[in-house]
Amino acid sequence: MTKNEMDLDELPNGTVSWDEKPIASSVKIPEDFEPTPNLDQYSYAAQKEKFEKSHAKVIQTSFFVMQNLDDKPFVLKTKSDMMTSYQHLKYTKVDDEGRAVRMSFINKWVEDPEMRVYQNMDCFPNSNDCPKNVFNTWIPFAAELWDAHEERDQEAIGAFKNHVLVLCNRQQDIADKVVMPWIAHMIQFPEYKSFVINFISKQGGGEEL
């Protein structure tokens, strides 16, 4: 052994020889073999986790609920509806021979004893009051979804305050101490009932307001 560099051409003939040993193997790969991909993302568990972010079962009503829609807060579906809507969904499992097989997701999910499920559905404006086993049908106000740091339209705010002032016959104290707090209370605390205000105008004044 030496750390010095050697020029093989300067060595006597026969000192160094190169011999490449052939690789012998009894393993035969079938012509139709396809490598098995990473099945974790296609497994039933992965599909279920994604599906149950917007789907659940309500026992007392015997319905399934679908939520987080673009145009509606939620819709109710029968078992037949679920089968029709989602029979195209598949998950992948490995069979006894090690092959990846595509299976019906919805057929397995509707019989899954560990599915996302609620005992009943009811309306709770304050989500903290809603029991964990009850699906909350309360529809949040659109403003609740706005960015808290969104720039305010001062012109629109001014127009609204002026409109309230007109409804109060331009009595500023009534607008500031009664009507505006009344409106704010309904929005900030919808779970509590409030009183009712009747706005009465001269004949023909309603259309202008």
LUMMINU-462176 format. One record per residue (C-alpha): chain; y, x, z. Coordinates in steps of 0.1 Angstrom, whole numbers, padded with zeros to 4 digits. Example, Ala and Ser with C-alpha at 12.3 -4.5 7.8 and 13.67 -1.06 7.14 Angstrom:
BEGIN
<site><mol>A</mol><c2>-0045</c2><c1>0123</c1><c3>0078</c3></site>
<site><mol>A</mol><c2>-0011</c2><c1>0137</c1><c3>0071</c3></site>
***
This chain:
BEGIN
<site><mol>A</mol><c2>0000</c2><c1>0000</c1><c3>0000</c3></site>
<site><mol>A</mol><c2>0034</c2><c1>0013</c1><c3>-0008</c3></site>
<site><mol>A</mol><c2>0070</c2><c1>0000</c1><c3>-0009</c3></site>
<site><mol>A</mol><c2>0079</c2><c1>0023</c1><c3>-0038</c3></site>
<site><mol>A</mol><c2>0083</c2><c1>0009</c1><c3>-0073</c3></site>
<site><mol>A</mol><c2>0056</c2><c1>0019</c1><c3>-0098</c3></site>
<site><mol>A</mol><c2>0057</c2><c1>0020</c1><c3>-0136</c3></site>
<site><mol>A</mol><c2>0023</c2><c1>0006</c1><c3>-0146</c3></site>
<site><mol>A</mol><c2>0026</c2><c1>0023</c1><c3>-0180</c3></site>
<site><mol>A</mol><c2>0025</c2><c1>0057</c1><c3>-0163</c3></site>
<site><mol>A</mol><c2>-0008</c2><c1>0051</c1><c3>-0145</c3></site>
<site><mol>A</mol><c2>-0040</c2><c1>0064</c1><c3>-0160</c3></site>
<site><mol>A</mol><c2>-0059</c2><c1>0039</c1><c3>-0182</c3></site>
<site><mol>A</mol><c2>-0083</c2><c1>0017</c1><c3>-0164</c3></site>
<site><mol>A</mol><c2>-0064</c2><c1>0019</c1><c3>-0131</c3></site>
<site><mol>A</mol><c2>-0050</c2><c1>-0016</c1><c3>-0133</c3></site>
<site><mol>A</mol><c2>-0066</c2><c1>-0045</c1><c3>-0150</c3></site>
<site><mol>A</mol><c2>-0057</c2><c1>-0082</c1><c3>-0153</c3></site>
<site><mol>A</mol><c2>-0083</c2><c1>-0109</c1><c3>-0150</c3></site>
<site><mol>A</mol><c2>-0076</c2><c1>-0146</c1><c3>-0150</c3></site>
<site><mol>A</mol><c2>-0102</c2><c1>-0167</c1><c3>-0133</c3></site>
<site><mol>A</mol><c2>-0107</c2><c1>-0202</c1><c3>-0149</c3></site>
<site><mol>A</mol><c2>-0101</c2><c1>-0232</c1><c3>-0126</c3></site>
<site><mol>A</mol><c2>-0133</c2><c1>-0252</c1><c3>-0123</c3></site>
<site><mol>A</mol><c2>-0131</c2><c1>-0287</c1><c3>-0109</c3></site>
<site><mol>A</mol><c2>-0154</c2><c1>-0317</c1><c3>-0108</c3></site>
<site><mol>A</mol><c2>-0125</c2><c1>-0342</c1><c3>-0104</c3></site>
<site><mol>A</mol><c2>-0121</c2><c1>-0364</c1><c3>-0134</c3></site>
<site><mol>A</mol><c2>-0090</c2><c1>-0385</c1><c3>-0138</c3></site>
<site><mol>A</mol><c2>-0096</c2><c1>-0419</c1><c3>-0155</c3></site>
<site><mol>A</mol><c2>-0075</c2><c1>-0424</c1><c3>-0187</c3></site>
<site><mol>A</mol><c2>-0060</c2><c1>-0456</c1><c3>-0173</c3></site>
<site><mol>A</mol><c2>-0050</c2><c1>-0440</c1><c3>-0140</c3></site>
<site><mol>A</mol><c2>-0015</c2><c1>-0448</c1><c3>-0128</c3></site>
<site><mol>A</mol><c2>-0002</c2><c1>-0430</c1><c3>-0097</c3></site>
<site><mol>A</mol><c2>0005</c2><c1>-0453</c1><c3>-0068</c3></site>
<site><mol>A</mol><c2>0042</c2><c1>-0455</c1><c3>-0060</c3></site>
<site><mol>A</mol><c2>0057</c2><c1>-0457</c1><c3>-0026</c3></site>
<site><mol>A</mol><c2>0047</c2><c1>-0492</c1><c3>-0016</c3></site>
<site><mol>A</mol><c2>0068</c2><c1>-0495</c1><c3>0016</c3></site>
<site><mol>A</mol><c2>0098</c2><c1>-0510</c1><c3>-0002</c3></site>
<site><mol>A</mol><c2>0075</c2><c1>-0535</c1><c3>-0020</c3></site>
<site><mol>A</mol><c2>0053</c2><c1>-0544</c1><c3>0011</c3></site>
<site><mol>A</mol><c2>0052</c2><c1>-0579</c1><c3>0026</c3></site>
<site><mol>A</mol><c2>0071</c2><c1>-0566</c1><c3>0057</c3></site>
<site><mol>A</mol><c2>0099</c2><c1>-0552</c1><c3>0036</c3></site>
<site><mol>A</mol><c2>0102</c2><c1>-0584</c1><c3>0015</c3></site>
<site><mol>A</mol><c2>0100</c2><c1>-0606</c1><c3>0046</c3></site>
<site><mol>A</mol><c2>0128</c2><c1>-0587</c1><c3>0063</c3></site>
<site><mol>A</mol><c2>0151</c2><c1>-0592</c1><c3>0033</c3></site>
<site><mol>A</mol><c2>0141</c2><c1>-0628</c1><c3>0028</c3></site>
<site><mol>A</mol><c2>0146</c2><c1>-0639</c1><c3>0063</c3></site>
<site><mol>A</mol><c2>0182</c2><c1>-0628</c1><c3>0063</c3></site>
<site><mol>A</mol><c2>0189</c2><c1>-0661</c1><c3>0045</c3></site>
<site><mol>A</mol><c2>0158</c2><c1>-0683</c1><c3>0051</c3></site>
<site><mol>A</mol><c2>0142</c2><c1>-0699</c1><c3>0081</c3></site>
<site><mol>A</mol><c2>0121</c2><c1>-0729</c1><c3>0092</c3></site>
<site><mol>A</mol><c2>0133</c2><c1>-0757</c1><c3>0114</c3></site>
<site><mol>A</mol><c2>0104</c2><c1>-0773</c1><c3>0132</c3></site>
<site><mol>A</mol><c2>0119</c2><c1>-0806</c1><c3>0144</c3></site>
<site><mol>A</mol><c2>0133</c2><c1>-0816</c1><c3>0110</c3></site>
<site><mol>A</mol><c2>0103</c2><c1>-0802</c1><c3>0091</c3></site>
<site><mol>A</mol><c2>0126</c2><c1>-0785</c1><c3>0067</c3></site>
<site><mol>A</mol><c2>0133</c2><c1>-0749</c1><c3>0056</c3></site>
<site><mol>A</mol><c2>0169</c2><c1>-0738</c1><c3>0056</c3></site>
<site><mol>A</mol><c2>0186</c2><c1>-0715</c1><c3>0031</c3></site>
<site><mol>A</mol><c2>0219</c2><c1>-0700</c1><c3>0041</c3></site>
<site><mol>A</mol><c2>0246</c2><c1>-0675</c1><c3>0030</c3></site>
<site><mol>A</mol><c2>0252</c2><c1>-0691</c1><c3>-0003</c3></site>
<site><mol>A</mol><c2>0283</c2><c1>-0686</c1><c3>-0024</c3></site>
<site><mol>A</mol><c2>0292</c2><c1>-0723</c1><c3>-0028</c3></site>
<site><mol>A</mol><c2>0276</c2><c1>-0738</c1><c3>0003</c3></site>
<site><mol>A</mol><c2>0271</c2><c1>-0727</c1><c3>0039</c3></site>
<site><mol>A</mol><c2>0234</c2><c1>-0738</c1><c3>0038</c3></site>
<site><mol>A</mol><c2>0210</c2><c1>-0761</c1><c3>0021</c3></site>
<site><mol>A</mol><c2>0177</c2><c1>-0777</c1><c3>0033</c3></site>
<site><mol>A</mol><c2>0145</c2><c1>-0773</c1><c3>0013</c3></site>
<site><mol>A</mol><c2>0111</c2><c1>-0789</c1><c3>0016</c3></site>
<site><mol>A</mol><c2>0079</c2><c1>-0769</c1><c3>0014</c3></site>
<site><mol>A</mol><c2>0075</c2><c1>-0781</c1><c3>-0022</c3></site>
<site><mol>A</mol><c2>0110</c2><c1>-0769</c1><c3>-0029</c3></site>
<site><mol>A</mol><c2>0103</c2><c1>-0735</c1><c3>-0015</c3></site>
<site><mol>A</mol><c2>0071</c2><c1>-0731</c1><c3>-0035</c3></site>
<site><mol>A</mol><c2>0090</c2><c1>-0740</c1><c3>-0067</c3></site>
<site><mol>A</mol><c2>0120</c2><c1>-0718</c1><c3>-0060</c3></site>
<site><mol>A</mol><c2>0101</c2><c1>-0687</c1><c3>-0049</c3></site>
<site><mol>A</mol><c2>0067</c2><c1>-0687</c1><c3>-0066</c3></site>
<site><mol>A</mol><c2>0079</c2><c1>-0658</c1><c3>-0087</c3></site>
<site><mol>A</mol><c2>0084</c2><c1>-0635</c1><c3>-0057</c3></site>
<site><mol>A</mol><c2>0057</c2><c1>-0609</c1><c3>-0052</c3></site>
<site><mol>A</mol><c2>0048</c2><c1>-0583</c1><c3>-0027</c3></site>
<site><mol>A</mol><c2>0025</c2><c1>-0553</c1><c3>-0032</c3></site>
<site><mol>A</mol><c2>-0006</c2><c1>-0545</c1><c3>-0012</c3></site>
<site><mol>A</mol><c2>-0034</c2><c1>-0519</c1><c3>-0016</c3></site>
<site><mol>A</mol><c2>-0068</c2><c1>-0534</c1><c3>-0021</c3></site>
<site><mol>A</mol><c2>-0101</c2><c1>-0519</c1><c3>-0008</c3></site>
<site><mol>A</mol><c2>-0104</c2><c1>-0497</c1><c3>-0039</c3></site>
<site><mol>A</mol><c2>-0070</c2><c1>-0482</c1><c3>-0033</c3></site>
<site><mol>A</mol><c2>-0053</c2><c1>-0501</c1><c3>-0062</c3></site>
<site><mol>A</mol><c2>-0018</c2><c1>-0516</c1><c3>-0059</c3></site>
<site><mol>A</mol><c2>-0021</c2><c1>-0554</c1><c3>-0063</c3></site>
<site><mol>A</mol><c2>0008</c2><c1>-0579</c1><c3>-0066</c3></site>
<site><mol>A</mol><c2>0005</c2><c1>-0609</c1><c3>-0044</c3></site>
<site><mol>A</mol><c2>0024</c2><c1>-0642</c1><c3>-0039</c3></site>
<site><mol>A</mol><c2>0051</c2><c1>-0637</c1><c3>-0013</c3></site>
<site><mol>A</mol><c2>0059</c2><c1>-0674</c1><c3>-0006</c3></site>
<site><mol>A</mol><c2>0023</c2><c1>-0684</c1><c3>-0002</c3></site>
<site><mol>A</mol><c2>0019</c2><c1>-0659</c1><c3>0026</c3></site>
<site><mol>A</mol><c2>0053</c2><c1>-0665</c1><c3>0042</c3></site>
<site><mol>A</mol><c2>0050</c2><c1>-0703</c1><c3>0047</c3></site>
<site><mol>A</mol><c2>0019</c2><c1>-0696</c1><c3>0067</c3></site>
<site><mol>A</mol><c2>0032</c2><c1>-0666</c1><c3>0086</c3></site>
<site><mol>A</mol><c2>0031</c2><c1>-0673</c1><c3>0124</c3></site>
<site><mol>A</mol><c2>0058</c2><c1>-0647</c1><c3>0129</c3></site>
<site><mol>A</mol><c2>0083</c2><c1>-0661</c1><c3>0105</c3></site>
<site><mol>A</mol><c2>0119</c2><c1>-0667</c1><c3>0114</c3></site>
<site><mol>A</mol><c2>0118</c2><c1>-0702</c1><c3>0130</c3></site>
<site><mol>A</mol><c2>0141</c2><c1>-0726</c1><c3>0149</c3></site>
<site><mol>A</mol><c2>0131</c2><c1>-0755</c1><c3>0171</c3></site>
<site><mol>A</mol><c2>0160</c2><c1>-0777</c1><c3>0160</c3></site>
<site><mol>A</mol><c2>0194</c2><c1>-0777</c1><c3>0143</c3></site>
<site><mol>A</mol><c2>0228</c2><c1>-0787</c1><c3>0159</c3></site>
<site><mol>A</mol><c2>0265</c2><c1>-0780</c1><c3>0156</c3></site>
<site><mol>A</mol><c2>0281</c2><c1>-0754</c1><c3>0180</c3></site>
<site><mol>A</mol><c2>0316</c2><c1>-0744</c1><c3>0170</c3></site>
<site><mol>A</mol><c2>0314</c2><c1>-0716</c1><c3>0197</c3></site>
<site><mol>A</mol><c2>0283</c2><c1>-0697</c1><c3>0187</c3></site>
<site><mol>A</mol><c2>0279</c2><c1>-0684</c1><c3>0222</c3></site>
<site><mol>A</mol><c2>0270</c2><c1>-0719</c1><c3>0233</c3></site>
<site><mol>A</mol><c2>0242</c2><c1>-0722</c1><c3>0207</c3></site>
<site><mol>A</mol><c2>0207</c2><c1>-0716</c1><c3>0221</c3></site>
<site><mol>A</mol><c2>0186</c2><c1>-0690</c1><c3>0203</c3></site>
<site><mol>A</mol><c2>0160</c2><c1>-0715</c1><c3>0191</c3></site>
<site><mol>A</mol><c2>0186</c2><c1>-0738</c1><c3>0175</c3></site>
<site><mol>A</mol><c2>0200</c2><c1>-0733</c1><c3>0140</c3></site>
<site><mol>A</mol><c2>0238</c2><c1>-0736</c1><c3>0142</c3></site>
<site><mol>A</mol><c2>0252</c2><c1>-0759</c1><c3>0114</c3></site>
<site><mol>A</mol><c2>0288</c2><c1>-0751</c1><c3>0123</c3></site>
<site><mol>A</mol><c2>0308</c2><c1>-0740</c1><c3>0093</c3></site>
<site><mol>A</mol><c2>0334</c2><c1>-0714</c1><c3>0102</c3></site>
<site><mol>A</mol><c2>0370</c2><c1>-0718</c1><c3>0092</c3></site>
<site><mol>A</mol><c2>0378</c2><c1>-0699</c1><c3>0060</c3></site>
<site><mol>A</mol><c2>0405</c2><c1>-0679</c1><c3>0079</c3></site>
<site><mol>A</mol><c2>0378</c2><c1>-0665</c1><c3>0102</c3></site>
<site><mol>A</mol><c2>0364</c2><c1>-0645</c1><c3>0073</c3></site>
<site><mol>A</mol><c2>0398</c2><c1>-0630</c1><c3>0064</c3></site>
<site><mol>A</mol><c2>0405</c2><c1>-0594</c1><c3>0072</c3></site>
<site><mol>A</mol><c2>0424</c2><c1>-0592</c1><c3>0105</c3></site>
<site><mol>A</mol><c2>0448</c2><c1>-0567</c1><c3>0089</c3></site>
<site><mol>A</mol><c2>0454</c2><c1>-0587</c1><c3>0058</c3></site>
<site><mol>A</mol><c2>0491</c2><c1>-0588</c1><c3>0049</c3></site>
<site><mol>A</mol><c2>0507</c2><c1>-0621</c1><c3>0059</c3></site>
<site><mol>A</mol><c2>0526</c2><c1>-0642</c1><c3>0034</c3></site>
<site><mol>A</mol><c2>0558</c2><c1>-0648</c1><c3>0053</c3></site>
<site><mol>A</mol><c2>0571</c2><c1>-0672</c1><c3>0027</c3></site>
<site><mol>A</mol><c2>0540</c2><c1>-0694</c1><c3>0031</c3></site>
<site><mol>A</mol><c2>0543</c2><c1>-0693</c1><c3>0069</c3></site>
<site><mol>A</mol><c2>0579</c2><c1>-0703</c1><c3>0067</c3></site>
<site><mol>A</mol><c2>0571</c2><c1>-0732</c1><c3>0043</c3></site>
<site><mol>A</mol><c2>0544</c2><c1>-0744</c1><c3>0067</c3></site>
<site><mol>A</mol><c2>0567</c2><c1>-0743</c1><c3>0098</c3></site>
<site><mol>A</mol><c2>0594</c2><c1>-0761</c1><c3>0079</c3></site>
<site><mol>A</mol><c2>0569</c2><c1>-0788</c1><c3>0069</c3></site>
<site><mol>A</mol><c2>0559</c2><c1>-0793</c1><c3>0105</c3></site>
<site><mol>A</mol><c2>0595</c2><c1>-0795</c1><c3>0114</c3></site>
<site><mol>A</mol><c2>0601</c2><c1>-0822</c1><c3>0089</c3></site>
<site><mol>A</mol><c2>0571</c2><c1>-0842</c1><c3>0103</c3></site>
<site><mol>A</mol><c2>0588</c2><c1>-0839</c1><c3>0137</c3></site>
<site><mol>A</mol><c2>0621</c2><c1>-0853</c1><c3>0123</c3></site>
<site><mol>A</mol><c2>0635</c2><c1>-0818</c1><c3>0126</c3></site>
<site><mol>A</mol><c2>0632</c2><c1>-0818</c1><c3>0164</c3></site>
<site><mol>A</mol><c2>0625</c2><c1>-0782</c1><c3>0171</c3></site>
<site><mol>A</mol><c2>0612</c2><c1>-0786</c1><c3>0206</c3></site>
<site><mol>A</mol><c2>0586</c2><c1>-0811</c1><c3>0195</c3></site>
<site><mol>A</mol><c2>0575</c2><c1>-0789</c1><c3>0167</c3></site>
<site><mol>A</mol><c2>0573</c2><c1>-0757</c1><c3>0188</c3></site>
<site><mol>A</mol><c2>0559</c2><c1>-0772</c1><c3>0221</c3></site>
<site><mol>A</mol><c2>0537</c2><c1>-0800</c1><c3>0208</c3></site>
<site><mol>A</mol><c2>0526</c2><c1>-0800</c1><c3>0172</c3></site>
<site><mol>A</mol><c2>0522</c2><c1>-0762</c1><c3>0166</c3></site>
<site><mol>A</mol><c2>0501</c2><c1>-0757</c1><c3>0198</c3></site>
<site><mol>A</mol><c2>0481</c2><c1>-0788</c1><c3>0190</c3></site>
<site><mol>A</mol><c2>0472</c2><c1>-0773</c1><c3>0155</c3></site>
<site><mol>A</mol><c2>0465</c2><c1>-0739</c1><c3>0170</c3></site>
<site><mol>A</mol><c2>0442</c2><c1>-0754</c1><c3>0197</c3></site>
<site><mol>A</mol><c2>0421</c2><c1>-0772</c1><c3>0171</c3></site>
<site><mol>A</mol><c2>0416</c2><c1>-0739</c1><c3>0152</c3></site>
<site><mol>A</mol><c2>0412</c2><c1>-0716</c1><c3>0181</c3></site>
<site><mol>A</mol><c2>0390</c2><c1>-0738</c1><c3>0203</c3></site>
<site><mol>A</mol><c2>0372</c2><c1>-0763</c1><c3>0180</c3></site>
<site><mol>A</mol><c2>0345</c2><c1>-0769</c1><c3>0206</c3></site>
<site><mol>A</mol><c2>0370</c2><c1>-0787</c1><c3>0228</c3></site>
<site><mol>A</mol><c2>0383</c2><c1>-0822</c1><c3>0220</c3></site>
<site><mol>A</mol><c2>0421</c2><c1>-0826</c1><c3>0218</c3></site>
<site><mol>A</mol><c2>0444</c2><c1>-0856</c1><c3>0218</c3></site>
<site><mol>A</mol><c2>0456</c2><c1>-0873</c1><c3>0186</c3></site>
<site><mol>A</mol><c2>0491</c2><c1>-0873</c1><c3>0171</c3></site>
<site><mol>A</mol><c2>0503</c2><c1>-0902</c1><c3>0150</c3></site>
<site><mol>A</mol><c2>0530</c2><c1>-0894</c1><c3>0126</c3></site>
<site><mol>A</mol><c2>0550</c2><c1>-0926</c1><c3>0117</c3></site>
<site><mol>A</mol><c2>0577</c2><c1>-0927</c1><c3>0090</c3></site>
<site><mol>A</mol><c2>0598</c2><c1>-0952</c1><c3>0073</c3></site>
<site><mol>A</mol><c2>0582</c2><c1>-0971</c1><c3>0045</c3></site>
<site><mol>A</mol><c2>0577</c2><c1>-0949</c1><c3>0014</c3></site>
<site><mol>A</mol><c2>0580</c2><c1>-0917</c1><c3>0034</c3></site>
<site><mol>A</mol><c2>0543</c2><c1>-0909</c1><c3>0034</c3></site>
<site><mol>A</mol><c2>0540</c2><c1>-0898</c1><c3>-0002</c3></site>
<site><mol>A</mol><c2>0568</c2><c1>-0873</c1><c3>0003</c3></site>
<site><mol>A</mol><c2>0551</c2><c1>-0856</c1><c3>0032</c3></site>
***
